[in-house]
Amino acid sequence: MNVDLLSRPAEEVAPELLGCVLTRKTPEGTVSIAITEAEAYSGTADPASHAYRGRTSRNAVMFGPAGHLYVYRSHGLHWCANVVTGTEGVASAVLIRAGRVIEGEDQARKRRGERVESPRLARGPGNLGQALGITAEHNGAELLTGTSVTLSGGEPVAAALIRVGPRVGVSKAHDWQHRFYIAGDPTVSAYRLSPRAKSVET
């Protein structure tokens, strides 16, 4: 994994992140998650992006450089992890929607709940963030050379297994084909159309 791979538009990077591994090490143990689902957000050109209306203190990390972690809170409850992509100064990021825990399942289950089934430990962006123990303090973390949260290459995913479709749960530009996932993988979240969904033309 190198920064050149990430220094491209989010919709190009997203499918190539499938199979890559997010890892967080803590004194309590290490949790590693292989990415099975990702969504691209194209910054100021994308009505569904946090950066659509320009740079703010909240979304500043999205404007680069590539290879950093952009963390935001969803619905006031869950911390969501995004890989910053593209060129510095142009907002672009990939939301990591789901993954498969490949190391530290016991620790992930302590964070998620003892009765949570293995495929559901990191199914959905909020659950993934919780399984890793991601919080606001990780916003801006350097993923390629840092230590708090890291991103590395994993098992390559065959092109025949990669599917693309509309994004989940967003109210604007929901029909953009920017969601990429591994076909048949039980950790991939279910598709859900937002009741407030509007096409990009509106």
Secondary structure as a PSIPRED ss2 file (coil, helix, strand):
# PSIPRED VFORMAT (PSIPRED V4.0)

   1 M C   1.000  0.000  0.000
   2 N C   1.000  0.000  0.000
   3 V H   0.000  1.000  0.000
   4 D H   0.000  1.000  0.000
   5 L H   0.000  1.000  0.000
   6 L H   0.000  1.000  0.000
   7 S C   1.000  0.000  0.000
   8 R C   1.000  0.000  0.000
   9 P C   1.000  0.000  0.000
  10 A H   0.000  1.000  0.000
  11 E H   0.000  1.000  0.000
  12 E H   0.000  1.000  0.000
  13 V H   0.000  1.000  0.000
  14 A H   0.000  1.000  0.000
  15 P H   0.000  1.000  0.000
  16 E H   0.000  1.000  0.000
  17 L H   0.000  1.000  0.000
  18 L C   1.000  0.000  0.000
  19 G C   1.000  0.000  0.000
  20 C C   1.000  0.000  0.000
  21 V E   0.000  0.000  1.000
  22 L E   0.000  0.000  1.000
  23 T E   0.000  0.000  1.000
  24 R E   0.000  0.000  1.000
  25 K E   0.000  0.000  1.000
  26 T E   0.000  0.000  1.000
  27 P C   1.000  0.000  0.000
  28 E C   1.000  0.000  0.000
  29 G E   0.000  0.000  1.000
  30 T E   0.000  0.000  1.000
  31 V E   0.000  0.000  1.000
  32 S E   0.000  0.000  1.000
  33 I E   0.000  0.000  1.000
  34 A E   0.000  0.000  1.000
  35 I E   0.000  0.000  1.000
  36 T E   0.000  0.000  1.000
  37 E E   0.000  0.000  1.000
  38 A E   0.000  0.000  1.000
  39 E E   0.000  0.000  1.000
  40 A E   0.000  0.000  1.000
  41 Y E   0.000  0.000  1.000
  42 S C   1.000  0.000  0.000
  43 G H   0.000  1.000  0.000
  44 T H   0.000  1.000  0.000
  45 A H   0.000  1.000  0.000
  46 D C   1.000  0.000  0.000
  47 P C   1.000  0.000  0.000
  48 A C   1.000  0.000  0.000
  49 S C   1.000  0.000  0.000
  50 H C   1.000  0.000  0.000
  51 A C   1.000  0.000  0.000
  52 Y C   1.000  0.000  0.000
  53 R C   1.000  0.000  0.000
  54 G C   1.000  0.000  0.000
  55 R C   1.000  0.000  0.000
  56 T C   1.000  0.000  0.000
  57 S C   1.000  0.000  0.000
  58 R C   1.000  0.000  0.000
  59 N C   1.000  0.000  0.000
  60 A H   0.000  1.000  0.000
  61 V H   0.000  1.000  0.000
  62 M H   0.000  1.000  0.000
  63 F H   0.000  1.000  0.000
  64 G C   1.000  0.000  0.000
  65 P C   1.000  0.000  0.000
  66 A C   1.000  0.000  0.000
  67 G C   1.000  0.000  0.000
  68 H E   0.000  0.000  1.000
  69 L E   0.000  0.000  1.000
  70 Y E   0.000  0.000  1.000
  71 V E   0.000  0.000  1.000
  72 Y E   0.000  0.000  1.000
  73 R E   0.000  0.000  1.000
  74 S E   0.000  0.000  1.000
  75 H C   1.000  0.000  0.000
  76 G C   1.000  0.000  0.000
  77 L C   1.000  0.000  0.000
  78 H E   0.000  0.000  1.000
  79 W E   0.000  0.000  1.000
  80 C E   0.000  0.000  1.000
  81 A E   0.000  0.000  1.000
  82 N E   0.000  0.000  1.000
  83 V E   0.000  0.000  1.000
  84 V E   0.000  0.000  1.000
  85 T C   1.000  0.000  0.000
  86 G C   1.000  0.000  0.000
  87 T C   1.000  0.000  0.000
  88 E C   1.000  0.000  0.000
  89 G C   1.000  0.000  0.000
  90 V C   1.000  0.000  0.000
  91 A C   1.000  0.000  0.000
  92 S C   1.000  0.000  0.000
  93 A E   0.000  0.000  1.000
  94 V E   0.000  0.000  1.000
  95 L E   0.000  0.000  1.000
  96 I E   0.000  0.000  1.000
  97 R E   0.000  0.000  1.000
  98 A E   0.000  0.000  1.000
  99 G E   0.000  0.000  1.000
 100 R E   0.000  0.000  1.000
 101 V E   0.000  0.000  1.000
 102 I E   0.000  0.000  1.000
 103 E E   0.000  0.000  1.000
 104 G C   1.000  0.000  0.000
 105 E H   0.000  1.000  0.000
 106 D H   0.000  1.000  0.000
 107 Q H   0.000  1.000  0.000
 108 A H   0.000  1.000  0.000
 109 R H   0.000  1.000  0.000
 110 K H   0.000  1.000  0.000
 111 R H   0.000  1.000  0.000
 112 R H   0.000  1.000  0.000
 113 G C   1.000  0.000  0.000
 114 E C   1.000  0.000  0.000
 115 R C   1.000  0.000  0.000
 116 V C   1.000  0.000  0.000
 117 E C   1.000  0.000  0.000
 118 S H   0.000  1.000  0.000
 119 P H   0.000  1.000  0.000
 120 R H   0.000  1.000  0.000
 121 L C   1.000  0.000  0.000
 122 A C   1.000  0.000  0.000
 123 R E   0.000  0.000  1.000
 124 G C   1.000  0.000  0.000
 125 P H   0.000  1.000  0.000
 126 G H   0.000  1.000  0.000
 127 N H   0.000  1.000  0.000
 128 L H   0.000  1.000  0.000
 129 G H   0.000  1.000  0.000
 130 Q H   0.000  1.000  0.000
 131 A H   0.000  1.000  0.000
 132 L H   0.000  1.000  0.000
 133 G C   1.000  0.000  0.000
 134 I C   1.000  0.000  0.000
 135 T C   1.000  0.000  0.000
 136 A H   0.000  1.000  0.000
 137 E H   0.000  1.000  0.000
 138 H H   0.000  1.000  0.000
 139 N C   1.000  0.000  0.000
 140 G C   1.000  0.000  0.000
 141 A C   1.000  0.000  0.000
 142 E E   0.000  0.000  1.000
 143 L C   1.000  0.000  0.000
 144 L C   1.000  0.000  0.000
 145 T C   1.000  0.000  0.000
 146 G C   1.000  0.000  0.000
 147 T C   1.000  0.000  0.000
 148 S C   1.000  0.000  0.000
 149 V E   0.000  0.000  1.000
 150 T E   0.000  0.000  1.000
 151 L E   0.000  0.000  1.000
 152 S E   0.000  0.000  1.000
 153 G C   1.000  0.000  0.000
 154 G C   1.000  0.000  0.000
 155 E C   1.000  0.000  0.000
 156 P C   1.000  0.000  0.000
 157 V C   1.000  0.000  0.000
 158 A C   1.000  0.000  0.000
 159 A H   0.000  1.000  0.000
 160 A H   0.000  1.000  0.000
 161 L H   0.000  1.000  0.000
 162 I E   0.000  0.000  1.000
 163 R E   0.000  0.000  1.000
 164 V E   0.000  0.000  1.000
 165 G E   0.000  0.000  1.000
 166 P C   1.000  0.000  0.000
 167 R C   1.000  0.000  0.000
 168 V C   1.000  0.000  0.000
 169 G C   1.000  0.000  0.000
 170 V C   1.000  0.000  0.000
 171 S C   1.000  0.000  0.000
 172 K E   0.000  0.000  1.000
 173 A C   1.000  0.000  0.000
 174 H C   1.000  0.000  0.000
 175 D C   1.000  0.000  0.000
 176 W C   1.000  0.000  0.000
 177 Q C   1.000  0.000  0.000
 178 H C   1.000  0.000  0.000
 179 R E   0.000  0.000  1.000
 180 F E   0.000  0.000  1.000
 181 Y E   0.000  0.000  1.000
 182 I E   0.000  0.000  1.000
 183 A C   1.000  0.000  0.000
 184 G C   1.000  0.000  0.000
 185 D C   1.000  0.000  0.000
 186 P C   1.000  0.000  0.000
 187 T C   1.000  0.000  0.000
 188 V C   1.000  0.000  0.000
 189 S C   1.000  0.000  0.000
 190 A C   1.000  0.000  0.000
 191 Y C   1.000  0.000  0.000
 192 R C   1.000  0.000  0.000
 193 L C   1.000  0.000  0.000
 194 S C   1.000  0.000  0.000
 195 P C   1.000  0.000  0.000
 196 R C   1.000  0.000  0.000
 197 A C   1.000  0.000  0.000
 198 K E   0.000  0.000  1.000
 199 S C   1.000  0.000  0.000
 200 V C   1.000  0.000  0.000
 201 E C   1.000  0.000  0.000
 202 T C   1.000  0.000  0.000
